[in-house]
Amino acid sequence: MNGTVAMAPGQEFAEQVERRRMPRFSCKSGETIAATLMGGGIREVQVRNISTGGLEVILGQEAEPNKLLTIELFNRSRNCWHLKAARVVYAFPHDQDRWRVGCSFSFPLSDSELQQLLH
């Protein structure tokens, strides 16, 4: 045994050196909930982090890379929802029945929109 731990497909990509052009902001555990439309069903997701260019979520089902998702993000400042299209960049098992999924927004958030979502 060589002492290395096998990673799930896509996990190595997610754990690589930071390559994002925009900084990600962590979301408080369990507080930031969004909804996504996948294959005709609406699923609740937990947002782990977000930037103007994308987000990482915990999802209760597998999501294939390059799959297009529709995600609703709640804007507490304006008491409304942002509907965003996002493409799956990576997905790997998070725990027994959930997946860690990184997505890139089809159209980035503005700095103002991001700040409103964070507060």
Protein Blocks (a to p, Z undefined) as FASTA:
>chain_A
ZZiacddehklmmmmccfbfbdcddddehkaccdddeehiacddddfbdcfkbccdddfb
dcdehiacddddddfklopadddddddfbdcdfblmbccdddddfbdcdfklmmmmmZZ
